[in-house]
Amino acid sequence: MSVSKFLSNLKKSKIISPKIRLYLIDKDKHYFINEGSIKNGFNSKLTISKNRDSVLSAFSKMAFLFDEIIRLRIVKYSNESDSNELLYLLNLVPINRKIRTFLDWKVFGPEFTRDMSRLFEVRNDAVHCISITEVFYNPKSKISLSTTSGFKRFTTDFQKAWKELLKIYVAEQEKLDLKKLSID
């Protein structure tokens, strides 16, 4: 069953099991099914402004998708105690370990793993600063996010990684048996 058909059926039924916790991407629209309701998720296109809060917000969306990929692989769409326990553990695991795990699981290739690691160094620096002007991005050589060209390079690389992560998420999502889920 396609994601579009599953969502259409779900919206028509008006009864959504509270046992389902699932982030779904259907074309360019994102949905979050949780606690018996369906809500809009993130936009497929992220806008990043040249300020600390905007940069950190973009990274938090990416980190959310990391956790959702792990959830899909381990507990599928469950919103029972196993899901809560996994979410608890995921909060304890540093981002760099999740990125490495995706490489080990062959979810990420080596180049994408390297790119993600470099991007998340910016996140780590941004968390520990007051202003984005103190942050550097190091794709091949160190560049300051305080410069227009440095910030543009960072956002271009981030957008490219975000698009790739969405493709990876959709590939993981397609492994779900939505027909079985709609029956359960």
N, C-alpha and C positions, 0 to 999 in steps of 0.2 A: 504494500500500500504506500502511495506517495505521501510525503509530508503534507502537501496541500489538501489531499483527501482526508487524511487523519485530522488535521486542524478543522476542516469544514465539518466533519462528523462530530468532533468534540464541541464545537460552538453550537451546533444544532441540538445536541443532547442536553445541554445546559447543566448536566450533572458530571462533574469531574471528580474522580476519586482523589481523596486526600493522600492516597498511598503513592501518587505519582509526583515525582520531582524531575523535571526535564526542561532543558533549554533546547529549543528547536530553531533551525534556520531554514526558511522557505524562500528561495530566491534571494531577494535583498531585505526581507523582513525577518525580524527575530522575535521569538516568543519565549516566555518563561512560564511553565506550568508548575504550580506549587501551591500547596495548602488548599486544593480544590478550586483554584482559579487560574485563569490564563491572563497574562499581562504582556504588554509590549516589552521587548528586550532592547538591546543596543542597536544603534544604526550600523549598517555595513560600512559606511564611510565615517571615519573618526576625524573630527576637527581638533587640531592641537594648536592652542595659542601659546605665545611666547611668555608663559608664566608658569611658575612652579605648580600651582594647583591643577592647571590644565594638563601638564605633562604627567603628573602623578595620577590623575583621573584616567588618562589613556592607558597607563600601565596597569591600573587596577582592573580595567576591563579585560586586558590581555591575561592577567593572572586569574581572573574569574574563569575564562575559557580554558586555561590550563587545568584548573580544578574540575571543570565539567568534563573535559576529555578523560581525566582519570576516573571520575565517577562513572561515565559511560562504559568504560572498559571493565570496571570492577563490580559495580552494583546496578548497572544499566539505568533504569528510571525509578528505582526504589526511593521512597520517602519514608522508610521505616527506620528502625533503630540502626541497622547496618549503614544506612546513608548518613545519619547523624554522627555515628562513630567515625566514619571515613572523613566527613567534613572536619571533625575535630582534629583528626590526625593531619589532614592536609594543611590546616592552619599552623601546624608545628614544623612542617617541612619547608626549608628555604627554597626560594624560586630557582636558584642555580641547581639544586638537586632535582627539582621537577624537570627542568630543561634536560639535564643529564639522563634522567629516567626515560624521557621521550626518545632520546637517542638510543638508549639500550633496548627499548621496546620497538625500535625502528618506526616510530611515529614521525620523528624528525630525522632528516639526513644530516650528515656532518656539517655541511656548509650552513644550513639553516640553524643548527644548534649553535654554531660559532656566532652567527649574526644575532641570534636571540641573546646569547650571553653578553655580547658587546652592548646591545641595547639596554639590557637590564642593569648594566653597570651605571648607566645614566640614571636609572630609577634609584639605585642605591645612593648615588651622589646627591640626587635631588631631595631625598628623604632627610639627609643630614645637612641641608643648607637653608638659608633664608630666601635666597633669590636664585633664579635659574642662571644668572650671570656668573655664578661660582661653579657651574657644572661644565664638564668636558665630555665629549663623545669621541671614542677612539675606534673608528671603523678600520683604518689602516695607519693613520697618524692622528695625533691628538688635535681636536678642534674644539673651540669654545662655543657653547650654545649662546653666548652673549653676542656673537657676530651674526649678521643676517645670513651669510653664506653657511655658517656652521649650523644654525638652527634649521635652515632649509634642508641641508644634507641629512640632519637627524630626522626631521619629519618625513622626508621622502623615504628614507630607509625604514622608518617606523611604519608608514602606510603600506609599504611593500610587504613587510613582515606580517602586518595585520591581515592583509588580503590572503596571504599564504596560510596563516593560522585559521582563517575562516574556511578555506578549502579543506584543510586537514580536519577541522571540526565536522564539516558536512560529511566527509568520508567516514569518520567514526560514527556519526549519527545514522548513516545509511546501513550500518550493521545491525541496527535495532529492528526487531520484528514488530512494526507498528500495527499490523493486522492482529497479532496476538495481544498486543497492548490494548487495542480498542475493544477486544472481547473480555479481557480481564477486568 
